[in-house]
Amino acid sequence: MSQASRRPPGSTDVARLAGVSQKTVSRVMNGEPYVSEAVRERVLAAARELGYRRNTAARALNLGRFHRIGVVSLGSVLYGPSSTLVWLERRARETGYALSIVHTLEGQDGSVMAAVDSLLEQGVDGIILSEPIDEGQQLRIEPEVPVLSFGPTPGIDGPRVVVTGASGVDAGRVATEHLLALGHATVWHVAGPSQWWAARDRISGWRRALAAAGVAEPPLIEGDWSPASGYAAGRLLATNPEVTAVFVANDEMAIGVLRALAEAGLDVPGRVSVVGMDDIPAAAYLSPPLTTVRQDFEAVAAYGLKLLVDEIESGAAAAPHDELPAHLVVRESTAPPRETS
């Protein structure tokens, strides 16, 4: 086999197969405007057929950008973080950016900052903090690199920081208000790990709803997002006859709570009402089907990525924006409290 036949396909090969000029191929690969959708699809189809890969290093030198976004993600298989990553990757491809993902370990000091440093060394145009947690250290991001944080992360230092995401405060408030509106005297809460900003936001929303209603705040029970921790919390709640309503910070812990209440002979929702959060695919098929607060991970990823790409390509600070609202999905795990003797 000749050396020429072994060379990787280039842009000229893509142009020849697609029946367009090499300049048009360059425009498509660089995500430039003024290319019709039909031509764009033809060029991309030809590139896929040939196995063409862009020369990222050369492109960075020519454009002053890498067209790569770094993602700092907790090494987690939880539904929320993993769904966010899936949608980020899909949306990034549509905008012409690749993702470089660095996983961190929860509780490991300095892991987020080390991940950020690693991504900056690789060469990225922006950084996403997909699940910010409190490591007790102030983050310092290089000012010239835009940063997207899914949720407020106090301590981020840099003028080009974009914050968005589903509102955990709104979710906690909506879930708690739903249970109070059914007539429950108060609402107990099984929270996520305290170092997660997402867990803190849901606690804040729960507390705000209780305070606005002028009802007593029960002791907080902390879990770790897992069904096992929800089960342990549920066993504790089952021993207290005053418990009639529980807001659980995610659906996986809610599964454990439901199991523990069932084992204790406490009917849901006849004796105790339960609300989860995330609306995982299994939520509608539990027994009973779980009332939960839905997070639209696709919308969160798409909106956040658009803000970050706009910031990267415009070089201007992002305009103020609101967090995406929470959406309550009412199923069969909540009902008015039953009168007991």
N, C-alpha and C positions, 0 to 999 in steps of 0.2 A: 504494500500500500504506500502511495507517495505521500510526501510530507504535506502537500497541498490538500489531499483528500482527508488528512487527519486534523486539519486546522478547525478550530471552533467556528461556527457560523458568525458572520458579521452583519453589520447594518446593510451593506450592499446586497447581501443574499436575501435579507428580509425585503428590501425594496424591490428586487427582481421578482420574487415570488408574489408579492402583493400588487405588483404593477404600479408602483408609485416611485417618486424620487427619493433619494437618500435623505434630502432635507425634510421631506414629509415624515419619514421614519424617525428622524431626530426630533421633530416637533411632537410626535406622538409619545415617544419614550420620555421626553422631558415634561410631558403634561402641559404643553403650550396650547393656547387657544387657536382659533382659525383653522381647525381641522374638523371636517364633518364627522358625525358619529359613525356613518357607514364606512368611511375611509379608516377611521380610528380602529374599528372592529376588524377590518380586513388586515391592517398592519399587525394588530395584536394576535390575530389567528395565525398569520404567517410566522410570527416570532415563536409562538407556541409549537407550531409544526416543526420548525427547524431546531428548536431547543436553544434559541438565541438568548444570551444573557448580556445585559448592559455592563460596560466597564465602569463600575462605580467610582473608582479612584480617578480615572480620567475625567469623568463627568463632574466630580467635585472640583477639580482644578479649573475646568472650563466655566462652570456656573457659580463657583464660590459656595456651593452647597453639596451635601452628601446625598440628599433626598432619602435620608434615613432618620427615623425617630427612635430614641431609646426609651424603653419601658422598664421601670423598677417595679417588680411584682413580688408579693409574698409567695413563697413556695407553697401554694395552697391548692387543694382540689375542691374547695368550697364552691358552691354553685355561683354565688355572686362574683367573686374574683375571676373564676375561670370563664364565666359567660362574658364578662367585660373584655377579657383578653381575646376571645374568639371574635367578638364584634369589632374590636380595635384593628385586628389583623385584616379582617375583610374590608373595612372602610379604608384602611391605609392603602391597600392595593388599588382601590378605586381612585385614590387621589395621586397615585404614582409614587408613594413613599413605601419603603420597606421598614420593618420593625426589627430592632435588636432588643431582646428581652434578657434581663438579668434578674434572677430570683434571689430573694433574701430570706433569711431565717428569722422568724419572730423571736424577739427577746435577745438577739445577738447585738451587742452594743456596736454602734457605728456601721451597721450593715447597709443602711440606706445610703449614707454618704459614700461608702466604699463602692456601692453599685453605681452611683452617679459618676464618681471619678472614673470607673471602668468604662462607662459609656462615652464619656467625654474623650477618653484616650482613643477609643475606637473611631470616633468621628461621627457625631450626630448633629442634626439641625435643631433638635428640640428634645425635651425629656418629659415623660409622663410618669407621675406617681400614682399608680393604679389603686393601691389600698394603703393610704398613709397611716402610720401608727406612731405613737409617742415613744421615742427612744430616749427621751430626756436630754437630747442634744439639739442645738440649733443647726438647721441645715443652712449651708452656704453654697448657693448655685452660682456659677460664673454668669455675670450680668448679661453677656452677649448671647446666651442660650435661653430661649423661651422655655418655660416650665408649665405644664398642665397638671394640676392636682385635682383628683376626683374627691372633693370634699375639702373643707378648710383645714390647713395644716399650719398652726401657729409656729412661727420661727423660720419659715422660708424667707431667705434673704436674696432679693433680686428684683429689679424693676420690671421684668417681663414675665410675671407670674399670672397665669390664668387659673381661676378656680371655678369648677362647675360640678355637676353630678346630681343625682337624685337627693332630695332633701330628707335626711334622716330625722331632723327635728320635726318636719311636717308629717313624716310617717308615724313617728311615735305619738304625735298629737292626734292624728286621725284615728289610729287604732284605739287609743284610750277614750276619745270622745265617743266612738261607736259603742263601746261597752258601757260607758256612763249613760248614754242616751237610752240604752235598753233598760235602765233602772238599777244597775248594780251600785252598791254603796261606795265602793272604791275598786281600784284595779291594781293587781299585783303585777310585778314585772320581773321576767327572767332575762337578764341583760347579757350582752356579749362581753368579751374580755375588756377590762377597763383601759388598756393601752391603745385600743383601736378607737380612732376618732369617730368612726361610724357608730360604734356602740355608745359612745358618749352623746352623740347627737340624738339617738333614739331615746336615751335616758332623759335628755333635756326636754324632748317633745312630750314624753310621758308625764314628767313633773309639771310642765306648763299646763297641760290639760287638767291635771288634778288640782293645781292651784287656782286655775280659772273657775273650776266648778266648786271650789271651797270645800273639798273633801280631803280626808286624811291620806297621807302618803305611807303605804306599808313599807316594811323593810325590803331593800333591794336584794335580789338573789343573782349572783354572777355565774355565768356558764362560760364555755369556751367555743361556742358555735356548734358543738357536736351533739348528735342524738343522745349519747351517753350522759353528757352534762345536763341535758334537758330532762332525762329520766331521773337523775339524782334530784334535780330541782322539783320535779313533779312529785316524787315521793315525799319530799319535805312539805310541799304545799298540801298534799293529801291529808296530812295530820292536823291541819288547821281548819276547823269547821267554818271559820269566817271567810274563807276564800271562796268567792263565787265567780271571779273574772280574772283572767290572766292575759297579759300581752307579752308574747315571747319574741325576742329580738331577731330570730330567723326561723324559717320553717323546719330546718333540721332539728333544732332544739325542741320545737313544738311537737315533732313526732315523738320524741322521748317523753315529753310532758303528757301527751295523750296516752301513751302506753302505761305510764305510772298511775294515772288517774283511773284507767280501766282496770288495772290490777287491784286498785284499792276499792273497786266497786262504786266509783263516783261517775255517774253518767255525764257525758258531754253531748249537748249543752244543758241537759236537764238540771244538773247539780253545779257544774262549773262551765263557764264559757271560755273559749280559748281563741286568741287571734295570733297569727304568725306574721312573718314578713319575708318577702322575696317572690312568692307565688312560684315555687319550683314545680316542675311538671307533675310530680306525684301529689301535689297538694289537693287537687280536685278529686283524687281517687282514694284518699284516706277514709277511715271510718271513725267519725263522720268526716265528710269533705270539709277542708280547713278554710275558714275565713282568714284572709291574709291581706297584706299590703303589697301590691304588685310594684316591682321595679322594672322599668323598661330599659334593660341593659343595652339594647340596640340603639335606642334613641340617645341614651347617655353617651355612648361611645361615639356615635356620629356627630352629635353636637359638640362634644369636647374636642374631638379631632379637628373639626372645622375651625373652631376657635384657635387651636394651636397652629394649624397650617396657615391661617390668615395672619397670625402673629409672626410666624417664620418668614412668610413671603412679603408682607407689607413693611415689616420693621417698625411698626407702630404699636403702641399699647392697645390691648383689646378693650372694647367698650364694655361698660358694666352690664351684667346680665343676671338673671334670676336662676336659681336652681330649679330643676324640673320637679313639678309637684308630685305628690304621692297619690296613688289610686287604690282605694279600698275595694277588695273583691269579697262580697258577702256570700258565704256558703252556709253550711249547716252546723258549724261548731260554736255558734253564738246564738243566744236567745235571752229573753228577760229572765231574771232570777226567779226560781221557784220558791214559794213560801215554805218555810220549814218551821217545825215546832222547836 
